[in-house]
């Protein structure tokens, strides 16, 4: 029995899609943000969420927009010790 490849890599690729929404805990884990940061952004309207009973769920598109809008980090070279 031979293993002959007939399809391309793209034909066999699996598409991974992001969930429509994430829990606060999943958002913390995914983006590395703190709960305080998330609640601050919810309070200022920079992040959107829905409620399902007692659970607050962050809208993924909203989190992606916020993530993309954050400023690029800048760093200075460390000073040499005298």
Secondary structure, 3 states (H helix, E strand, C coil): CCCCCCCCCHHHCCCCCCCCEEEHHHHHHHHCCCHHHHHHHHHCCCCCEEEECCEEEEEHHHHHHHHHHCCCCCCCCCCCCC
